[in-house]
Amino acid sequence: MRHLHTALWGVLPYLSLVVLVAGTAWRYRYDRFGFTTRSSQLHESRLLRVAGPLFHYGLLFVIAGHAAGLLVPESLTGRLRISEELYHTNALLAGGTAGLATLAGLALLLYRRLRTPAVRAATSRGDRVVYPLLITVVLAGLTATASGATAASTYDYRLGVSVWFRSLFALDPDVTAMAGAPLVYRLHALLAMALFALWPFTRLVHAFTAPLGYLVRPYVVYRSRGRGEVPAGRAAR
């Protein structure tokens, strides 16, 4: 059992990271034009206008919540005089709301894909794997959040899962910290690692192509050629 824990919590995280980085580099090298969501907005946009923002914004808040929960040690919040009750209440409300929004958006996207023939026909094998995996990851995360908020819970993930996660960056994995976590936390972590390993080979890779450069690109100057046209020096994005 000790060797299994070492493989799962001491080796597998680094393997999934290597596959994520190497797979993304390979995809960019040989399939640069495949870094896309394969947008299907032309086939159906009514549901997409609701499901898309619900899923993406919900996921952004979920990622932010994970970063705060896993990277910020309990000693720091203690020095900031944030009580454990306030911290866990905020984690339940904010994390639970973000998780439910992500799950609702994902469910609507899946429903749209199944009910719209043109969108369903464009579904790849990667989509058939990543959608169920995403749903399972979110459900496991919501279950972990809810279980940690119950009065009967005696497990504090900040003293277990978070310690293990931060130890990975020190290249000295605290396998015991993760091995002693409840099953739902371990399942959530394993599913997340599987998702990261599959990430470069699915439509999820488009997340690395967010047009952040648009925010800092220079203005384009239009010069007038005559009356009624754009005045000289008028700048636009």
C-alpha positions in Angstrom: 0.0 0.0 0.0 2.9 2.4 0.8 4.2 1.9 -2.8 0.8 2.6 -4.2 0.5 5.8 -2.2 4.0 6.9 -3.4 3.0 6.2 -7.0 -0.3 8.1 -6.8 0.7 11.1 -4.7 4.5 11.3 -5.3 4.9 10.3 -8.9 1.6 10.7 -10.8 1.3 14.5 -10.2 4.6 15.0 -12.0 3.7 12.6 -14.8 0.5 14.5 -15.5 2.4 17.8 -15.5 4.9 16.4 -18.0 2.2 15.2 -20.3 0.4 18.5 -20.0 3.5 20.5 -20.9 4.9 18.2 -23.5 1.5 17.5 -25.1 0.8 21.2 -25.4 4.2 21.8 -27.0 3.6 18.9 -29.4 0.1 20.2 -30.3 1.4 23.7 -30.9 4.2 22.3 -33.1 2.1 20.0 -35.2 -1.5 21.2 -34.9 -1.2 25.0 -34.3 -4.4 25.7 -36.1 -6.2 23.1 -33.9 -5.9 25.4 -30.9 -9.6 26.2 -31.1 -12.9 25.5 -29.5 -14.3 24.5 -32.9 -17.1 27.1 -32.4 -20.6 25.9 -33.3 -22.3 29.2 -32.5 -23.8 29.4 -36.0 -25.8 26.2 -35.4 -27.3 27.3 -32.1 -26.7 30.5 -30.1 -29.6 30.8 -27.7 -28.4 28.2 -25.2 -24.8 29.1 -25.9 -25.3 32.7 -24.8 -26.3 31.4 -21.3 -24.2 28.3 -21.0 -20.9 29.7 -22.2 -20.6 32.6 -19.7 -22.0 30.5 -16.9 -19.5 27.7 -17.4 -16.4 29.9 -18.1 -16.9 32.5 -15.4 -17.9 29.8 -12.9 -14.7 27.9 -13.8 -12.6 31.0 -13.3 -13.9 31.5 -9.8 -13.4 27.7 -9.0 -9.8 28.0 -10.1 -9.3 31.1 -8.0 -10.9 29.4 -5.0 -8.6 26.4 -5.4 -5.5 28.6 -5.7 -6.5 30.4 -2.4 -7.4 27.2 -0.6 -4.4 25.2 -1.7 -1.6 27.8 -1.7 -2.5 30.0 1.2 -1.4 28.3 4.5 -3.5 28.3 7.6 -0.9 30.3 9.4 -1.2 33.2 7.1 -5.0 33.5 7.5 -4.5 33.2 11.3 -2.1 36.2 11.2 -4.7 38.1 9.2 -7.2 37.3 12.0 -9.5 35.4 9.7 -11.3 32.9 11.9 -11.6 29.3 10.7 -15.4 29.6 10.9 -15.4 32.6 8.6 -12.9 31.0 6.2 -14.9 27.8 5.8 -18.2 29.6 5.5 -16.8 31.8 2.7 -15.3 28.7 1.0 -18.7 26.9 1.2 -20.7 29.9 -0.1 -18.3 31.2 -2.7 -16.9 27.8 -3.8 -20.2 26.1 -3.8 -21.8 28.9 -5.8 -19.0 28.9 -8.4 -19.1 25.1 -8.6 -22.8 25.0 -9.1 -22.6 27.7 -11.8 -19.8 25.7 -13.6 -21.9 22.5 -13.3 -25.0 24.2 -14.6 -23.2 25.7 -17.5 -21.5 22.4 -18.4 -24.8 20.6 -18.2 -26.4 23.1 -20.6 -23.5 22.9 -23.0 -23.8 19.1 -23.0 -27.6 19.3 -23.5 -27.1 21.7 -26.4 -24.6 19.4 -28.0 -26.9 16.4 -27.7 -30.1 18.1 -28.9 -28.7 20.1 -31.9 -27.9 17.7 -34.8 -25.2 19.8 -36.4 -23.4 20.3 -33.1 -23.8 16.6 -32.2 -22.3 15.6 -35.6 -19.2 17.8 -34.8 -18.6 16.0 -31.5 -15.2 14.4 -31.5 -14.0 11.4 -29.6 -12.1 13.7 -27.3 -15.3 15.5 -26.5 -17.0 12.2 -25.5 -14.2 11.7 -23.0 -13.7 15.2 -21.7 -17.3 16.1 -21.0 -18.1 13.2 -18.6 -14.7 13.7 -17.0 -15.3 17.4 -16.4 -18.7 16.7 -14.9 -17.2 14.0 -12.6 -14.4 16.4 -11.5 -16.9 19.2 -10.7 -19.2 16.8 -8.8 -16.4 15.4 -6.8 -15.2 18.9 -5.9 -18.7 20.0 -4.9 -19.1 16.8 -2.7 -15.8 17.5 -1.0 -16.8 21.1 -0.4 -20.2 20.1 1.1 -18.7 17.3 3.2 -16.1 19.6 4.7 -18.8 22.0 5.8 -20.9 19.6 7.8 -20.9 19.7 11.5 -19.8 16.0 11.7 -16.7 16.6 9.6 -13.4 16.5 11.5 -11.1 16.7 8.4 -9.4 20.0 7.6 -8.1 19.9 4.0 -5.8 22.8 4.8 -3.8 20.5 7.1 -3.9 17.6 4.6 -4.5 18.2 0.9 -3.1 21.7 0.9 0.1 20.6 2.6 0.5 17.8 0.0 -0.1 20.2 -2.9 2.4 22.8 -1.7 5.0 20.1 -1.1 4.9 19.2 -4.8 6.5 22.6 -5.6 9.3 21.8 -3.2 9.9 18.5 -5.1 9.4 16.7 -1.8 5.8 15.3 -1.9 4.2 14.8 1.4 2.6 11.5 0.4 1.2 10.8 3.9 -0.7 14.1 4.0 -2.7 13.1 0.9 -2.9 9.4 1.7 -4.8 10.2 4.9 -7.4 12.4 3.2 -11.0 11.2 2.8 -11.9 9.3 -0.3 -13.7 12.1 -2.0 -10.7 14.4 -1.8 -8.4 11.7 -3.2 -10.9 10.9 -6.0 -11.1 14.6 -6.9 -7.3 14.9 -7.1 -7.0 11.8 -9.3 -9.7 12.9 -11.7 -8.1 16.4 -11.9 -4.7 14.9 -12.8 -6.4 12.8 -15.5 -8.0 15.9 -16.8 -4.7 17.8 -17.0 -3.1 14.8 -18.8 -5.9 14.8 -21.4 -6.0 18.6 -21.7 -3.6 19.1 -24.6 -5.4 16.5 -26.8 -8.9 18.0 -26.5 -10.7 21.2 -27.2 -9.7 22.4 -23.7 -6.3 23.4 -25.1 -7.9 26.6 -26.5 -7.6 28.0 -22.9 -4.0 28.7 -23.7 -4.9 31.0 -26.6 -6.8 33.6 -24.6 -6.3 36.9 -26.5 -4.5 38.7 -23.6 -2.4 40.7 -26.0 -5.5 42.5 -27.1 -5.5 44.4 -23.8 -2.0 46.0 -24.5 -1.9 46.2 -28.3 -1.1 49.6 -29.8 -3.8 51.8 -31.2 -4.5 51.8 -34.9 -4.5 55.3 -36.4 -6.9 56.1 -39.2 -6.3 59.1 -41.4 -9.0 61.0 -43.2 -9.2 61.1 -47.0 -12.0 63.5 -47.3 -15.1 65.1 -45.7 -17.4 62.7 -43.8 -14.6 60.2 -43.2 -12.7 59.4 -40.0 -10.9 62.5 -38.9 -7.1 62.4 -39.0 -5.5 61.2 -35.8 -8.7 59.4 -34.7 -7.5 56.3 -32.8 -9.5 53.1 -32.4 -9.0 49.6 -31.1 
